[in-house]
Amino acid sequence: MTTLAHLSKVKIQKEPGKNKIKRIQFDGFPETTRMGIHGGVADFFKLQPDEPLPSTLDYVVGAVAGCLTGVITAALEARGVRTDSEKFEADAEGAIENVDGQLLLTSVKVTYRIKAPKDQRAAIERALEHHESRCPVSQSVKRGITVEWRSEIETEP
């Protein structure tokens, strides 16, 4: 395995109060992304959020679907297939389930709707056949990601 020069660095801060909202800032980008809980995730933890927001699990679904969509649209465009919003659309659904008392993302299903001339169908099918193997996010999730953590505790008087 070869390590690239790029590392994804993220700073996370919890917003004040009893909410479950976190502010995520990606290194090199000034804006922050807010994550929280809603729906089934809130129900699982028996919480009523004051401000429902997409959960961290929702962002994983979005990352997988966004990467797959980027790969397939690039492959289609290389074959002369239009991928503007009139000709291409994608939806994703993630199943978040209680597995042995733990909330887990168990599947991500992406549906593409592609409108193209009949003579482009074979090229589209070839692109679809191979696109997932070229998606780094999908492949990372499927293979499993090593997660490590450490802490630095500074005591105060």
N, C-alpha and C positions, 0 to 999 in steps of 0.2 A: 504494500500500500504506500502511495506517495502522498505526503501532506502538501497541500497547496499553500502558497504564501498568504492566502486569505483566511481569516478567522471571522466568524460571525460574532460580534460583541454586542451585548444588550445590557442596558442598565434598567433595573426594575425597582420601583418604589410603590409601596402601598399608600393609598390616599388615607388621610386622617379619618378617624371615626371607626364605627363597627361595620362599615360596608366591606365588601370583598373586592373593591375596585383597585386595580393595579395600573400604574402608568409605566409603559414600556417605551424606552428610547433606544433606537438602533444607532450604533456608532456611526458617525458621519452624516446623520440626518437630524435636523433640528426639531422636527415635530415629534410629538409623542402619540402613542396609541393607547387607548384605554380599554382594559379588559375587565370583565366582571362575571356575573352569573345571570342566568335567566331560565325559565321553563323547567325542563326535567332535571337539569343540573341543580337549580335552586331547590326543587322539590326533594331531590336525593339528600341534600344537606339540611333540609327542613328550614330553609331561609326564605325570607320575603325581601328581595332587594328593593331599596328605595328607587334605584335607577337600574333597570335591567339593561345589561350590555352583553355582547358576545363573550362567551367563555373562552378560556385558553384552548379547550377542545375544539370549539368552532374555528379558531384560527388554524389549527392543524388541518381540519377539513379544507379550509380555504387555501392553505399552502399546497396541499396535495393537488387539489382541483386546479388551482392557478398555474402550477408548474405543468401539469398534464396538458392544460389548455394552451399554454405557451409553446410547448413542444409540438402539439398537433397542428396548431395554426401555422407555425413556421414551416412544418413539413408540407402542409397543403399549399401555402403560398409559393414554396419552391417548385411545386408542381403546377402552378398557374391557377389554383383554385382560390376564389375570393373568400375572404374570412371576415369581411365587414359585418356589422350587426344585422344587416338584412339577409345575409347568407349563412352566418354561423352564430350559434348560441350554445352555451353550456350551462348546465345546472349540476350541482353536487349535493349529495345527501350523506351525512355521516351517522352511523348508528352508534349511539352512546348508551351503553348497557351496564347494569349492575352485575358484575362477575365476581362471585364469592365475596360480596360485601364491598367491592371496590368499583368505582365508576371508571369504565374503560371505553375508549373509542375502538369498536370492534370491526368496523368496515367503513369504507368510503366508496360510494358509487357515483360516477360521473356520467351524465347523459349529454351527448352532443346531438344537435340538430343542424344538419348541413344541407343547404340547398345548392345544387350544382347541376350543370348540364349532364345529360345521360352519358356522354362520351368521357366524362371525368370520373365516373364511378369506380372503375378498376384502380385508378391512381389513388383515390380517396381510401379505398379498402386496403391497399398496400401500406399507405401511411398510418392508418389506424392499427394495422397488424403489428407494427414495430414501435409505435410512439412511446408506450409505457416503459419499455426497456431503456429509453433515452431520457427519462425524467428523473433527475437526481433526488427530488423530494419523495416521489413514490418508491423509488428503489431504496432510499434510506429507511423509510418507514417499514417496508416489507422485510428488509434484512435485519432490522433491529438497530437501534441506536444505543451506544454505550452512554450511560448517564452517570456522571460522577459529581460529587459535591464535596465542599470543604467549608469550614467556618473560621472566622477570625473574631474572637470575642475580646472586647476591650472593656474591662471593668471600670466602673466609676466609683469614687469615694462615697 
